[in-house]
């Protein structure tokens, strides 16, 4: 959300809220002006993309896909050799769903991230590290620290804040840690999907209360208030109202834990409909630990269709004093109420100054917090923070200059002037009760829609983000990103030939162009009709052969030949038309122009259409008849052949198999499913490697995958990429760097120069390559242990093996015995352990001798071994063992150059433990943080030193690379 929500604009919204919601059109401004903040409330784009055409996402299928991805990662040889490295940002932040602390410790902070897991700090927010990445979900609803044993933590998954453009996936239940977050146990309640609040009984911590909202886009009975009497081992539903009403907030009287309060919220959502209230909304109290309940109605709104979300908070020092905050069924502020008799009766506070607290989307906030030591000090969380110091007689602004959209707050009982708050921009703290705030969210938690790299300066990264605009770094550092364009940020492109030209956009096609390298932006839609329909993430591309030419998609394709100074339409409406009924679709989502023939342009839509023109837009053909009915996320064209193209799809299967990647070799006349063994999850982008077009990379909701075989087999790519959806990829080919935008954990890069590959050097097509009785076969391979060589005399129909299990890179002398004349052959060299990694000589070549296999001993009889460190977790030291095998080679044995390095969880190099030649044998190295200098490469001086968290150690020896994890707990 953005802060410049003017009062007059709010009045317009209040009169036309229905129209605004169903409208799918961007705001148009006069030439020369760019509106940098257009959003009135969140959009459901993320969910709609994945739910089309059914209207709902099966969380079971999503978590099944995560399991498939984890299995592929375990099997893949592409993981240990390649490490994803964080490129940032750590200073921009992202949406926080909850903040918690230990009651007895002012230093330890836990932050629940909307789609980025859980982070922990042990130094009041100076440094953070993730502690929840090994679980299946990154969507966090609530977390709580046991009030008696701070090593016990509960996490309820599934962000609960009512939906919006950044709605991610629901959770898979509740987790518990007994070692301060080092390890986690799953405690069930998967079907609750969205957990709002967890409260631990302050007297008997075996009693736990949990609020569950249930499905967001459907009805289910697994909602309401749950209770466990055995520390979460089993659960019982203690308060159920209806299959559309869940429990949004919970509070317990610390002096008498038998008194429990539950706020119930009726909530119905569909892709084109939201009902955020109803007569079943209400505040309930139990006086017998949740066994029986009564609704509190004396002075409170109740039994009305206009009641919406409710938040509740009890003063610890005076638990008979309770505050509740209400929104109405649309989302407008409906009052702060106070009780001084444990809820028997209520009066509304003097809250007129809070009228705009929620704007029109109170379902996005709805929290209230009372100072644990002073019941007169109360904070309400909406767009901003407001505070009262006189029990609600008056309220004043207490947000300072922190980011808007407040979701979490912890007021520390040891020092109530010390408060930590979480919002859509990250984590902030104050030592003076909100008079001033300091941002402390040095965490990689930004929700990226897209990523981009400056072709001329590859250390300059760009990306469009949810809630935080379009951002970039000019240095490549993780902590110096800054915004360059407002609103929610989406596609951003830098002219590859002249980086003075930068293009960026906000939601629904708010397009801007810069001619000074992104410092200033001007209106960029001259000629584009304001009556068109624009996607939340409107696609535009730069022509691959002419950077002055751009294409942009509304429900039509537009073309500019003057770097977006003006546009002309080159297509009719390529969608199924304006949405009707229970759908909100009808826009173009992706465009691709062929580098080999710029008259060929492909386009895809959110309502499952794919089109192609072969004459620059004069005529368009629909080529999607045989494709599944799913949201088209990307089209891509082979750089060497305009008739070869790829289509990727979002969505999930229901009763049938659903391919997510297709290939055509005839410009869409027919399609081939190349999904192969990919997990059944949305595919968001596809990259064709320009150096080897049979190599493909795809971004999915469950990771990045690579195929060396045009999709016949897919491998999980890399180690160290968090389990957040990957929404976009960009490849900077000169440096062979692949960049990934994640939706909740910022942006990462990986070097693909070391991805397993094989290239035939000799023979090449057409060569006569026999010398005497010996033929030389030469190849280059990376990250491949050993290869086999095969020959085909039938142009690839049948293959014969002429050598196998020979060294991974080099020259093989092939001895031939009997002469033959003019055999036309193909040569294939493949990885012995994974035949999908291979290369074939470009064309047929000629030999004069029929081959006989030489008895070769070019083999590695043993493997390098990198062992798990011990102890693990460790503090302050741990030992790492590795083994270098003996070789059996025809040439003399030589020492092997070995490096062993330690990296932090963000990919920064911490220390080099080994960097020298080693003979075969077993070695042990100690890593001690006390003897370590504490210097971490790429980190500023004020963030040096090792903190608790996950670290990687990586061994390189010859062509062997392996990476393992270890955990430091201080």
C-alpha positions, -999 to +999 in steps of 0.1 A: +000+000+000+011+035-006+008+064+017-006+091-005-043+082-001-060+115-002-092+122+017-111+132-014-101+101-031-113+080-002-147+096-005-149+086-042-139+051-033-166+049-006-192+058-032-179+036-060-162+007-042-180-019-063-172-002-096-135+002-087-131-034-077-146-049-109-128-024-131-096-038-146-084-006-162-053+014-153-053+051-144-044+073-174-026+106-169-017+134-193+014+132-213+045+140-192+031+128-160+036+094-143+015+084-113+038+065-090+012+051-067-021+039-081-033+011-058-064+015-038-063-020-022-046-053-030-054-073-061-059-111-062-036-115-092-013-141-077-041-163-068-062-157-099-032-167-121-030-201-104-067-207-099-078-202-135-101-216-147-116-234-117-114-205-092-095-224-065-060-238-058-057-272-043-031-268-015-026-305-014-014-304-050+009-275-042+025-294-013+027-325-034+046-305-060+070-292-032+077-329-023+084-337-059+108-308-062+126-319-030+129-354-044+144-341-076+168-319-057+181-349-038+186-368-071+201-340-091+237-337-099+230-300-107+226-290-071+259-297-053+280-281-080+261-248-081+253-224-053+227-197-056+240-164-043+218-136-029+221-104-049+196-086-027+180-065-016+184-068+022+175-032+028+142-028+010+122-053+031+089-070+025+056-079+041+058-090+077+028-110+091+039-112+127+065-102+153+073-121+185+100-120+212+110-139+243+094-123+273+127-126+292+151-114+265+153-080+249+177-091+221+159-121+204+133-112+178+113-135+155+097-122+123+071-142+104+073-133+067+042-134+044+059-156+019+094-159+031+094-181+062+106-171+097+137-151+104+154-147+138+177-121+152+197-124+185+210-088+185+179-067+183+176-068+146+212-060+135+215-094+119+189-119+108+189-155+096+162-178+084+151-207+106+122-222+088+135-230+054+137-267+058+099-270+062+074-273+033+059-238+035+071-202+035+037-186+041+034-175+078+003-166+097+014-163+133+041-174+157+045-174+194+073-180+220+064-201+250+061-177+280+080-201+303+105-218+280+118-195+253+133-224+234+098-235+225+083-218+195+051-224+176+045-213+140+011-212+124+013-212+086-008-195+060-008-157+060-042-146+072-046-110+061-076-114+038-060-116+004-046-092-022-021-089-049+004-106-028-018-134-015+004-164-017-003-200-008-021-212+023-001-230+049+000-266+059-007-264+096+013-257+127+049-264+136+068-266+169+105-261+177+120-271+211+155-258+203+148-221+195+142-227+158+171-250+149+147-279+141+109-282+136+082-308+141+049-307+122+019-308+145-009-312+119-040-291+112-031-289+075-067-283+065-069-251+085-049-235+057-047-200+073-037-197+110-044-163+126-032-165+162-015-189+186-016-183+224+002-204+250-014-206+284+009-185+307+004-209+336+002-243+319+021-241+286+007-275+276-026-256+269-024-239+235-052-220+217-051-216+180-073-194+157-079-209+122-095-191+094-099-220+070-099-218+032-096-183+017-113-191-015-138-217-004-158-231+025-146-258+049-153-269+084-117-269+096-119-234+110-127-218+143-108-220+176-087-251+184-072-261+217-044-285+226-038-298+261-006-316+253+017-291+238+003-294+203+004-332+200-034-333+194-060-306+188-097-302+194-120-277+178-136-258+207-155-231+188-171-236+154-196-211+140-200-220+103-180-232+073-175-196+063-166-182+097-131-186+112-113-174+142-092-143+135-078-134+169-074-150+204-065-136+238-061-152+273-063-136+307-029-140+323-042-139+359-069-164+351-061-184+320-095-201+322-109-169+306-103-170+268-115-146+241-120-154+204-128-130+176-148-147+148-149-134+113-172-144+084-152-142+052-162-153+017-139-148-013-139-156-049-116-144-077-142-116-085-160-113-052-152-105-016-176-105+014-156-095+044-183-097+071-217-109+081-240-117+110-218-145+123-189-121+130-186-115+168-165-116+199-168-146+222-157-154+257-151-187+276-148-189+313-138-225+314-108-228+292-127-231+260-153-257+269-183-233+266-187-200+250-209-169+250-210-140+226-202-106+240-229-082+228-233-055+255-221-023+237-205-042+207-217-044+171-233-078+167-257-099+146-254-075+117-244-081+081-222-050+083-198-064+110-163-073+096-129-082+110-123-079+147-090-076+167-087-080+205-060-073+231-058-076+269-037-056+292-014-080+311-011-059+342-049-052+343-065-082+325-100-070+332-093-041+307-098-052+271-098-034+238-113-045+205-110-030+170-137-034+144-139-031+106-171-033+087-180-058+060-164-037+033-133-029+051-139+006+066-129+014+102-159+007+125-145+016+159-123+009+189-142-005+219-131-008+255-142-030+284-132-025+320-150-056+333-135-085+314-160-080+285-193-079+303-199-044+288-182-022+263-180+015+253-167+030+221-136+051+225-133+086+211-120+073+178-131+099+153-095+106+143-092+070+132-118+072+105-092+067+077-072+042+096-081+013+073-089+032+042-113+007+026-095-025+034-096-032+071-095-069+063-058-063+055-050-051+091-073-054+121-048-056+150-047-038+183-020-039+210-021-028+247+009-018+267+015-048+290+022-025+319-002+004+314-038-001+301-040+035+290-014+031+263-029+014+233-018+011+196-040+004+166-026-010+134-039+000+100-023+019+071-004+036+099+000+032+136-021+054+159-017+056+197-036+066+227-021+074+261-054+081+278-074+049+273-090+061+240-101+096+249-079+108+221-056+092+195-026+105+177-004+095+148+026+073+159+040+059+127+068+084+121+082+077+087+079+039+087+064+020+058+026+017+056+004-014+062+009-025+097+005-062+105+025-071+136+037-055+168+054-067+200+056-044+231+082-059+254+070-064+290+105-058+304+106-024+287+073-012+271+091+017+255+109-009+234+085-019+206+091-039+174+067-035+145+062-053+112+046-040+081+047-043+043+081-027+043+098-049+069+107-046+106+111-014+126+119-008+163+115+021+187+129+028+222+106+056+229+071+042+225+068+052+188+081+087+189+108+077+164+114+044+146+145+027+131+143+002+103+160-031+112+148-055+085+182-063+070+165-094+055+161-107+020+123-108+021+112-087-009+084-101-031+097-098-066+075-101-097+103-096-122+141-093-125+164-075-149+201-070-154+219-041-172+236-058-202+264-033-202+269-033-164+259-067-152+263-057-115+233-035-119+202-055-110+166-043-113+133-057-103+096-050-098+082-058-064+049-061-044+043-030-022+078-016-027+078-004-063+106-009-088+141-011-073+177-014-084+213-015-072+240+002-092+268-016-074+256-052-071+257-050-033+229-066-013+222-036+009+222-005-013+191-010-034+168+019-039+134+026-056+132+042-090+095+039-098+065+038-076+033+018-071+036-020-071+065-028-094+064-052-124+084-055-156+114-033-158+138-034-188+171-017-196+180-010-232+209-034-239+226-010-263+220+023-244+213+020-207+201+056-206+168+041-217+150+024-188+113+013-188+093+005-157+057+001-148+032+000-119+001-021-117-024-023-145-001-008-171+012+023-154+041+025-179+070+050-176+101+056-198+134+071-187+160+087-209+185+094-181+193+059-169+163+055-146+167+087-125+135+102-139+105+088-157+079+103-180+046+091-192+051+063-217+017+053-231+010+079-258-012+062-284-024+034-260-061+034-255-073+041-220-103+019-226-082-012-231-079-039-204-045-042-187-032-071-167-020-064-131+014-073-145+013-058-180+039-073-204+062-053-226+094-063-244+123-048-263+128-063-298+158-086-297+173-071-328+163-034-326+162-018-292+143+012-305+114-012-311+091-022-282+059-042-279+033-039-251+002-058-244-032-047-231-059-069-246-042-059-279-006-058-289+010-024-294+042-015-311+066+014-307+095+022-331+108+052-312+116+038-277+081+042-264+076+079-274+044+067-291+025+034-298+003+020-324-019-011-321-009-041-344-035-066-333-072-069-326-084-080-292-065-113-286-085-124-256-120-139-253-133-105-246-143-087-214-149-110-184-183-121-175-198-140-146-173-154-121-142-145-140-119-114-140-097-120-170-093-108-206-057-094-209-024-102-226+001-116-202+032-123-223+048-113-257+079-126-275+095-114-307+117-137-328+153-127-332+157-145-364+127-130-380+112-099-363+080-102-384+072-132-361+056-122-328+039-145-303+015-134-275-003-152-247-033-143-226-047-149-191-077-167-206-056-194-223-050-180-258-017-181-277-014-162-309+013-157-336+018-133-364+043-140-392+039-106-409+045-081-382+010-080-370-010-077-402-026-111-395-028-132-363-035-169-359-047-185-327-024-215-321-037-226-287-065-250-297-046-281-285-032-264-254-047-268-219-071-241-207-048-223-183-033-189-178-004-184-202+026-172-182+053-170-209+060-175-246+096-177-258+111-181-292+143-200-302+169-173-311+179-192-342+145-204-355+113-183-354+091-214-359+104-230-327+087-216-296+078-225-260+047-219-239+045-221-202+013-224-181+002-216-146-024-235-126-028-270-112-043-302-125-076-314-111-087-349-124-063-350-153-026-347-161-016-311-167+015-303-187+031-269-179+056-266-207+051-270-245+073-268-275+064-262-312+087-266-342+062-253-367+050-220-353+022-235-333+006-258-358+013-286-333+027-287-298+048-312-279+045-316-241+080-313-227+070-311-191+085-346-186+094-351-149+088-314-138+067-311-106+031-304-111+033-267-103+029-234-122+057-226-145+063-188-145+091-183-170+113-202-195+148-192-208+164-207-239+201-208-235+215-189-265+248-208-264+231-242-266+194-240-275+187-275-264+193-263-228+163-247-211+157-232-177+123-228-161+111-208-131+084-225-111+065-221-079+087-248-064+122-239-077+143-235-109+149-265-132+172-271-161+171-295-190+199-303-214+177-323-236+148-300-248+127-310-219+131-348-221+145-347-185+145-319-160+169-314-131+167-292-100+191-264-104+215-253-076+217-253-039+207-225-015+175-211-032+147-207-007+114-224-012+095-193-023+079-191-057+103-181-085+084-156-107+110-146-133+144-154-147+169-134-168+202-147-183+232-124-188+249-145-213+284-128-214+289-136-178+268-168-178+249-156-148+213-166-143+192-144-121+160-155-103+133-133-088+116-149-058+083-140-044+092-135-008+130-140-005+144-113-028+167-120-058+194-147-064+219-155-090+238-186-100+267-191-124+257-216-151+292-218-166+297-248-143+264-265-150+270-300-163+275-299-200+295-316-227+307-301-260+323-322-288+354-304-300+365-330-326+353-345-349+333-317-364+309-320-393+324-329-426+359-336-414+380-366-426+394-374-392+415-406-393+453-405-389+471-438-395+453-464-373+444-439-346+414-415-344+412-387-318+380-378-301+381-345-282+355-330-260+350-305-232+328-312-202+320-294-170+308-311-137+306-345-154+325-373-136+330-396-166+317-400-201+309-426-227+313-422-264+288-436-289+287-437-327+257-438-350+260-449-386+223-443-391+220-406-385+211-411-349+186-440-351+209-466-336+240-460-315+270-482-306+293-476-277+329-473-285+342-462-251+328-456-217+338-446-181+366-424-193+377-391-178+353-362-180+373-339-202+401-345-226+412-365-256+405-402-263+427-421-287+405-445-306+423-474-323+406-487-354+413-521-370+397-526-404+393-501-432+358-491-445+349-465-470+330-432-464+309-440-434+287-411-425+285-409-387+272-389-357+292-388-325+275-386-291+293-381-258+272-383-227+275-384-189+279-420-176+258-413-146+231-392-163+226-399-200+205-368-204+236-347-202+251-351-237+263-334-269+262-346-305+286-333-332+268-307-352+264-326-385+274-359-400+311-365-405+331-390-426+354-418-414+374-443-433+378-470-407+352-490-388+359-487-350+370-513-325+368-503-289+402-498-272+406-513-237+410-481-218+419-475-182+410-438-181+388-442-151+382-429-116+378-460-095+370-439-064+351-407-057+359-376-037+340-375-005+329-345+016+316-355+049+290-338+072+306-316+098+306-327+134+292-315+157+263-300+139+248-276+151+280-263+166+294-235+188+322-224+186+339-250+165+332-279+142+353-303+121+350-310+084+364-341+068+370-348+032+387-376+012+408-374-020+408-408-039+437-424-056+436-424-094+443-451-119+456-433-149+480-441-177+498-409-170+517-402-138+497-394-106+498-357-097+486-337-067+451-322-068+444-286-061+418-284-034+398-255-020+374-256+010+354-225+017+326-214+040+297-192+029+269-177+049+232-183+040+232-153+016+261-167-004+288-143+010+322-160+014+331-162+051+365-179+050+388-201+030+399-231+050+419-250+024+435-236-008+464-258-019+475-290-037+468-322-018+478-358-023+452-387-021+441-393+015+417-383+042+419-348+057+402-330+087+399-292+090+386-273+120+364-242+116+364-222+148+344-189+149+366-176+178+398-179+158+380-167+126+385-130+119+348-124+116+354-107+082+327-116+057+332-106+021+307-082+006+293-071+039+298-036+054+318-031+085+288-026+107+275-061+099+306-081+103+309-111+126+293-145+126+258-148+140+236-179+146+222-194+114+228-216+085+262-217+067+274-237+037+308-253+032+320-262-003+348-284-015+363-281-049+389-306-061+396-308-098+362-311-114+346-323-082+324-298-064+301-306-034+283-283-009+269-291+025+250-272+052+259-266+088+242-247+116+258-223+141+238-217+173+253-191+197 
